[in-house]
């Protein structure tokens, strides 16, 4: 998946479900501009890099740092 694609239940759910069956914890997030797109239906340019990095770091901060991490986007 690319940065321009929103989280799509048709493509994400089977993978998330399969990982959950293997006792993996799955955490999904969207960047702010993608969340706005989902709410408004309007395609916009990505946020500035500093905003994207903050969103990514905030998502990482929500995770248990003592567990292995695999990042897929």
N, C-alpha and C positions, 0 to 999 in steps of 0.2 A: 504494500500500500504506500502511497505517496503522501506528502504533506498536504496536498490539496484535497484528499479524500476524507470525508467525515467517517467517524466510527459507524460502521454499518452492521446492524444485527445479523444480516444474512451471511456476512463473511466473518464477523468476529465471534458470534455466539457458538458456532460449532467448535472453533479452536478453544475458546474459553471453557466450554463444557467438557471437552476432552482433557484439558489440563486439570480441571477441577476433579474429574474422575481419577486422576493420578495423584490427588491430594495436593495439587499446586494451588496457591492462592493467586487469583487474577485481579488486577487493578487496572481499570481503563480510565483514561482522561482525554479530553480534547483541549486544544489550545483555545484561548479566548475568542479569536476570530472565527473559529469553527463552531463554537458554542453560539455565537451571535448568528452565524449563518443558519444553524439549526432552528433558532427562534424566529428569525425574520424571513428565511427563505431566500435571502439576497446574498449573492457571492461577493465577497470583498477581498481586498488584498490582505496578505498575512500581516500580523502585528510586527512592530519593530523587533529586531533580534533580542534586545534587553527584555522585552515583555515576554517573548517566547521562552527565553532561558529562565525567567522567574517562574512562569507557569510550570515548566518542566521540573525545576527544583522544588517548587511547592508540592507537586505530585510525588516526588521522591521522598520528601519529608514526611508524607503520610504513611509510608511503608515501614515495616519492621526491618531495621537496619541489620539485624542479626541473621537474616535469612538470605539465601541466594537470590539473585535478581537476574531476570532475563527481560530485555526490553525489545518489544516488537512494535513496529508502526508501519 
